[in-house]
Amino acid sequence: MKSLVPLGVAALLAATAHTSSATYDPLAVDPNFNAQVLELTVPAPEGSIPVRIYLPVNSAPAPVVLFSHGLGGSRNGNTFLGQHWAGRGYVAVFLQHPGSDSSVWQGKPFSERMSSLVAAASLKNFVRRARDVHAALDALTSWNSDPKSPLSNCLDLERIGMSGHSFGAVTTEAVSGETFPVLGTKLTDSRIKAAIAFSPSAPLRDTPEAHFSSENSVATDDRNKGRVTAWPDRRKIPTRGLSRIESCAEIRSRSEQRGAFRVH
């Protein structure tokens, strides 16, 4: 897998529990660590949003990373990311998007599953997903200030990161600074300070540079081929639009210099 980064830093990859850059290792986690997991529900106008939250062992408010699943997924996927981020000192919030989650295909005959997934990859669900993120951030703010909440004073809401895979990557781009010919930046949430998109697709209009925020990072695999969308090769286009490709060592070095999203 290649990590492909514009002018900004790979902020969500730059967590560390140490103040010294000499000891920085983003993969180092206590092998005995097992995150406490909360299952909560976010109220939203279009229906409730289930979330799974992985908690770090922190005495002080911790930065937050949200994760948006791909088409047909759920909050229960990518557990390794939730456990790792929590082990690095983050509160990891995994959303489940009604309308484009696992309920789209579960319980249906195998022959109908692909058509159900294709139908769920709609503009309506794309916009709804962005609204899910806004609602989740509103709920986190409310829970953080509620003395009766299990998340009371647990969140550093000045340091919020966004991430997602596939349809979740497209969701991530939408709320983290991407612009649209018709919508403009109406889907952007200014509370999000950094983002990483795992295997995103290119915009249908203009160039990647015209759409993607300089503070976003992109991670993809050149072998990745979409099966639901009609343009599998478009997953490679965001990488071609970037001015250069950085190695993991370069990302690490620049992240250390910037102290980006680090947990001290």
One Martini backbone bead per residue (centre of mass of N, CA, C, O) as a GRO file, in nm:
protein
  264
    1MET     BB    1   0.097   0.035   0.021
    2LYS     BB    2   0.031   0.371  -0.042
    3SER     BB    3   0.125   0.691   0.068
    4LEU     BB    4  -0.069   0.987  -0.010
    5VAL     BB    5   0.049   1.332   0.003
    6PRO     BB    6   0.002   1.638   0.032
    7LEU     BB    7   0.085   1.932   0.195
    8GLY     BB    8  -0.006   1.795   0.423
    9VAL     BB    9  -0.057   1.591   0.689
   10ALA     BB   10  -0.061   1.269   0.847
   11ALA     BB   11  -0.240   1.305   1.115
   12LEU     BB   12  -0.358   1.007   1.175
   13LEU     BB   13  -0.039   0.893   1.181
   14ALA     BB   14   0.073   1.103   1.437
   15ALA     BB   15   0.071   0.928   1.689
   16THR     BB   16   0.185   0.983   2.038
   17ALA     BB   17   0.320   0.924   2.378
   18HIS     BB   18   0.556   1.123   2.297
   19THR     BB   19   0.772   1.412   2.291
   20SER     BB   20   0.987   1.254   2.144
   21SER     BB   21   1.096   1.199   1.821
   22ALA     BB   22   1.298   0.960   1.882
   23THR     BB   23   1.033   0.777   1.999
   24TYR     BB   24   0.871   0.760   1.748
   25ASP     BB   25   0.585   0.519   1.710
   26PRO     BB   26   0.287   0.448   1.544
   27LEU     BB   27   0.288   0.115   1.618
   28ALA     BB   28   0.300   0.149   1.921
   29VAL     BB   29   0.156  -0.101   2.140
   30ASP     BB   30   0.018  -0.242   2.390
   31PRO     BB   31  -0.035  -0.584   2.388
   32ASN     BB   32  -0.254  -0.557   2.646
   33PHE     BB   33  -0.444  -0.384   2.500
   34ASN     BB   34  -0.803  -0.303   2.568
   35ALA     BB   35  -1.063  -0.151   2.469
   36GLN     BB   36  -1.313   0.034   2.553
   37VAL     BB   37  -1.663  -0.021   2.471
   38LEU     BB   38  -1.911   0.175   2.309
   39GLU     BB   39  -2.275   0.186   2.271
   40LEU     BB   40  -2.432   0.425   2.067
   41THR     BB   41  -2.679   0.692   1.992
   42VAL     BB   42  -2.756   0.908   1.730
   43PRO     BB   43  -2.939   1.174   1.680
   44ALA     BB   44  -3.157   1.216   1.385
   45PRO     BB   45  -3.373   1.323   1.143
   46GLU     BB   46  -3.328   1.033   0.962
   47GLY     BB   47  -3.219   0.881   1.205
   48SER     BB   48  -3.050   0.674   1.381
   49ILE     BB   49  -2.694   0.643   1.491
   50PRO     BB   50  -2.474   0.409   1.518
   51VAL     BB   51  -2.206   0.370   1.767
   52ARG     BB   52  -1.857   0.296   1.805
   53ILE     BB   53  -1.643   0.322   2.101
   54TYR     BB   54  -1.299   0.377   2.155
   55LEU     BB   55  -1.106   0.370   2.452
   56PRO     BB   56  -0.871   0.514   2.625
   57VAL     BB   57  -0.603   0.559   2.865
   58ASN     BB   58  -0.720   0.854   3.001
   59SER     BB   59  -0.716   1.152   3.207
   60ALA     BB   60  -0.745   1.320   2.960
   61PRO     BB   61  -0.852   1.468   2.707
   62ALA     BB   62  -0.916   1.331   2.385
   63PRO     BB   63  -0.875   1.280   2.080
   64VAL     BB   64  -1.060   1.252   1.767
   65VAL     BB   65  -1.179   0.968   1.564
   66LEU     BB   66  -1.342   0.918   1.270
   67PHE     BB   67  -1.545   0.649   1.110
   68SER     BB   68  -1.627   0.550   0.770
   69HIS     BB   69  -1.784   0.325   0.606
   70GLY     BB   70  -1.854   0.130   0.364
   71LEU     BB   71  -2.039  -0.019   0.150
   72GLY     BB   72  -2.216  -0.241   0.357
   73GLY     BB   73  -2.135  -0.170   0.634
   74SER     BB   74  -2.004  -0.110   0.974
   75ARG     BB   75  -1.912  -0.046   1.306
   76ASN     BB   76  -1.768  -0.347   1.325
   77GLY     BB   77  -1.550  -0.266   1.154
   78ASN     BB   78  -1.218  -0.214   1.181
   79THR     BB   79  -1.107  -0.290   1.470
   80PHE     BB   80  -0.799  -0.243   1.447
   81LEU     BB   81  -0.824   0.066   1.441
   82GLY     BB   82  -0.967   0.120   1.706
   83GLN     BB   83  -0.755  -0.016   1.886
   84HIS     BB   84  -0.508   0.146   1.793
   85TRP     BB   85  -0.602   0.434   1.847
   86ALA     BB   86  -0.661   0.390   2.146
   87GLY     BB   87  -0.365   0.293   2.207
   88ARG     BB   88  -0.266   0.602   2.116
   89GLY     BB   89  -0.505   0.807   2.256
   90TYR     BB   90  -0.784   0.772   2.119
   91VAL     BB   91  -1.106   0.851   2.018
   92ALA     BB   92  -1.298   0.604   1.851
   93VAL     BB   93  -1.548   0.670   1.595
   94PHE     BB   94  -1.798   0.446   1.472
   95LEU     BB   95  -2.002   0.455   1.208
   96GLN     BB   96  -2.352   0.403   1.107
   97HIS     BB   97  -2.514   0.408   0.785
   98PRO     BB   98  -2.813   0.458   0.701
   99GLY     BB   99  -2.873   0.313   0.367
  100SER     BB  100  -2.534   0.202   0.358
  101ASP     BB  101  -2.535  -0.062   0.503
  102SER     BB  102  -2.575  -0.397   0.587
  103SER     BB  103  -2.894  -0.386   0.542
  104VAL     BB  104  -2.889  -0.387   0.227
  105TRP     BB  105  -2.796  -0.721   0.212
  106GLN     BB  106  -2.907  -0.850   0.444
  107GLY     BB  107  -3.129  -1.125   0.378
  108LYS     BB  108  -3.060  -1.152   0.083
  109PRO     BB  109  -3.030  -1.266  -0.202
  110PHE     BB  110  -2.750  -1.303  -0.377
  111SER     BB  111  -2.870  -1.188  -0.656
  112GLU     BB  112  -2.949  -0.893  -0.497
  113ARG     BB  113  -2.702  -0.751  -0.364
  114MET     BB  114  -2.567  -0.578  -0.581
  115SER     BB  115  -2.815  -0.401  -0.655
  116SER     BB  116  -2.846  -0.286  -0.368
  117LEU     BB  117  -2.570  -0.146  -0.356
  118VAL     BB  118  -2.601   0.036  -0.601
  119ALA     BB  119  -2.854   0.188  -0.493
  120ALA     BB  120  -2.699   0.296  -0.227
  121ALA     BB  121  -2.499   0.464  -0.428
  122SER     BB  122  -2.616   0.761  -0.361
  123LEU     BB  123  -2.674   1.090  -0.329
  124LYS     BB  124  -2.854   1.072  -0.084
  125ASN     BB  125  -2.648   0.904   0.091
  126PHE     BB  126  -2.416   1.097   0.073
  127VAL     BB  127  -2.554   1.332   0.225
  128ARG     BB  128  -2.638   1.169   0.473
  129ARG     BB  129  -2.354   1.103   0.570
  130ALA     BB  130  -2.269   1.391   0.629
  131ARG     BB  131  -2.494   1.435   0.840
  132ASP     BB  132  -2.398   1.218   1.033
  133VAL     BB  133  -2.140   1.363   1.114
  134HIS     BB  134  -2.264   1.615   1.229
  135ALA     BB  135  -2.436   1.466   1.443
  136ALA     BB  136  -2.198   1.331   1.590
  137LEU     BB  137  -2.059   1.595   1.678
  138ASP     BB  138  -2.294   1.700   1.841
  139ALA     BB  139  -2.307   1.461   2.038
  140LEU     BB  140  -2.020   1.480   2.150
  141THR     BB  141  -2.057   1.760   2.270
  142SER     BB  142  -2.286   1.683   2.461
  143TRP     BB  143  -2.148   1.447   2.614
  144ASN     BB  144  -1.898   1.609   2.719
  145SER     BB  145  -2.104   1.814   2.896
  146ASP     BB  146  -2.224   1.558   3.042
  147PRO     BB  147  -2.209   1.427   3.360
  148LYS     BB  148  -2.383   1.151   3.275
  149SER     BB  149  -2.180   1.076   3.074
  150PRO     BB  150  -1.933   0.852   2.960
  151LEU     BB  151  -1.796   1.127   2.802
  152SER     BB  152  -1.726   1.309   3.025
  153ASN     BB  153  -1.451   1.489   2.967
  154CYS     BB  154  -1.300   1.300   2.720
  155LEU     BB  155  -1.286   1.536   2.499
  156ASP     BB  156  -1.092   1.680   2.231
  157LEU     BB  157  -1.255   1.918   2.025
  158GLU     BB  158  -0.986   2.052   1.889
  159ARG     BB  159  -0.921   1.733   1.802
  160ILE     BB  160  -1.040   1.641   1.487
  161GLY     BB  161  -1.083   1.344   1.301
  162MET     BB  162  -1.109   1.197   0.969
  163SER     BB  163  -1.244   0.883   0.833
  164GLY     BB  164  -1.233   0.635   0.553
  165HIS     BB  165  -1.386   0.384   0.335
  166SER     BB  166  -1.457   0.454   0.032
  167PHE     BB  167  -1.746   0.578   0.091
  168GLY     BB  168  -1.604   0.691   0.347
  169ALA     BB  169  -1.395   0.858   0.189
  170VAL     BB  170  -1.598   1.040   0.048
  171THR     BB  171  -1.715   1.145   0.309
  172THR     BB  172  -1.455   1.265   0.418
  173GLU     BB  173  -1.412   1.474   0.193
  174ALA     BB  174  -1.685   1.627   0.225
  175VAL     BB  175  -1.627   1.717   0.545
  176SER     BB  176  -1.298   1.821   0.482
  177GLY     BB  177  -1.316   2.034   0.198
  178GLU     BB  178  -1.479   1.968  -0.032
  179THR     BB  179  -1.586   2.064  -0.350
  180PHE     BB  180  -1.887   2.172  -0.532
  181PRO     BB  181  -2.058   2.287  -0.799
  182VAL     BB  182  -2.334   2.311  -0.620
  183LEU     BB  183  -2.264   2.293  -0.297
  184GLY     BB  184  -1.979   2.339  -0.241
  185THR     BB  185  -1.917   2.360   0.126
  186LYS     BB  186  -2.178   2.245   0.286
  187LEU     BB  187  -2.041   1.965   0.405
  188THR     BB  188  -1.852   2.105   0.573
  189ASP     BB  189  -1.656   2.066   0.883
  190SER     BB  190  -1.475   2.276   1.094
  191ARG     BB  191  -1.404   2.064   1.327
  192ILE     BB  192  -1.222   1.943   1.119
  193LYS     BB  193  -0.857   1.913   1.106
  194ALA     BB  194  -0.835   1.613   0.984
  195ALA     BB  195  -0.756   1.368   0.711
  196ILE     BB  196  -0.829   1.023   0.596
  197ALA     BB  197  -0.836   0.839   0.284
  198PHE     BB  198  -0.950   0.516   0.205
  199SER     BB  199  -0.999   0.460  -0.102
  200PRO     BB  200  -1.079   0.671  -0.310
  201SER     BB  201  -1.252   0.876  -0.532
  202ALA     BB  202  -1.287   1.056  -0.795
  203PRO     BB  203  -1.402   1.312  -0.935
  204LEU     BB  204  -1.625   1.388  -1.204
  205ARG     BB  205  -1.501   1.677  -1.171
  206ASP     BB  206  -1.232   1.788  -1.248
  207THR     BB  207  -0.976   1.792  -1.020
  208PRO     BB  208  -0.833   1.691  -0.738
  209GLU     BB  209  -0.718   1.974  -0.660
  210ALA     BB  210  -1.014   2.110  -0.667
  211HIS     BB  211  -1.124   1.921  -0.410
  212PHE     BB  212  -0.878   1.876  -0.224
  213SER     BB  213  -0.745   1.909   0.067
  214SER     BB  214  -0.427   1.988   0.201
  215GLU     BB  215  -0.510   1.829   0.486
  216ASN     BB  216  -0.520   1.574   0.329
  217SER     BB  217  -0.516   1.217   0.309
  218VAL     BB  218  -0.397   0.936   0.103
  219ALA     BB  219  -0.497   0.587   0.086
  220THR     BB  220  -0.375   0.329  -0.137
  221ASP     BB  221  -0.420   0.082  -0.404
  222ASP     BB  222  -0.344   0.007  -0.729
  223ARG     BB  223  -0.527  -0.272  -0.714
  224ASN     BB  224  -0.781  -0.131  -0.672
  225LYS     BB  225  -1.125  -0.254  -0.734
  226GLY     BB  226  -1.426  -0.171  -0.813
  227ARG     BB  227  -1.765  -0.333  -0.815
  228VAL     BB  228  -1.997  -0.109  -0.803
  229THR     BB  229  -1.876   0.086  -0.968
  230ALA     BB  230  -1.819   0.217  -1.302
  231TRP     BB  231  -1.512   0.339  -1.192
  232PRO     BB  232  -1.242   0.180  -1.087
  233ASP     BB  233  -1.003   0.376  -1.192
  234ARG     BB  234  -1.074   0.629  -1.006
  235ARG     BB  235  -0.903   0.542  -0.756
  236LYS     BB  236  -0.621   0.641  -0.894
  237ILE     BB  237  -0.644   0.950  -0.954
  238PRO     BB  238  -0.563   1.096  -0.688
  239THR     BB  239  -0.259   1.014  -0.718
  240ARG     BB  240  -0.201   1.167  -0.993
  241GLY     BB  241  -0.272   1.465  -0.868
  242LEU     BB  242  -0.016   1.456  -0.720
  243SER     BB  243   0.303   1.587  -0.687
  244ARG     BB  244   0.378   1.353  -0.471
  245ILE     BB  245   0.547   1.079  -0.317
  246GLU     BB  246   0.546   0.943   0.002
  247SER     BB  247   0.696   0.805   0.246
  248CYS     BB  248   0.669   0.690   0.559
  249ALA     BB  249   0.922   0.841   0.660
  250GLU     BB  250   0.831   1.123   0.566
  251ILE     BB  251   0.574   1.138   0.726
  252ARG     BB  252   0.700   1.104   1.000
  253SER     BB  253   0.892   1.347   0.994
  254ARG     BB  254   0.674   1.569   0.943
  255SER     BB  255   0.500   1.501   1.188
  256GLU     BB  256   0.711   1.567   1.400
  257GLN     BB  257   0.754   1.866   1.320
  258ARG     BB  258   0.437   1.938   1.364
  259GLY     BB  259   0.277   1.769   1.580
  260ALA     BB  260   0.044   1.605   1.458
  261PHE     BB  261  -0.200   1.488   1.649
  262ARG     BB  262  -0.066   1.447   1.919
  263VAL     BB  263   0.000   1.239   2.199
  264HIS     BB  264   0.129   1.335   2.533
   0.00000   0.00000   0.00000
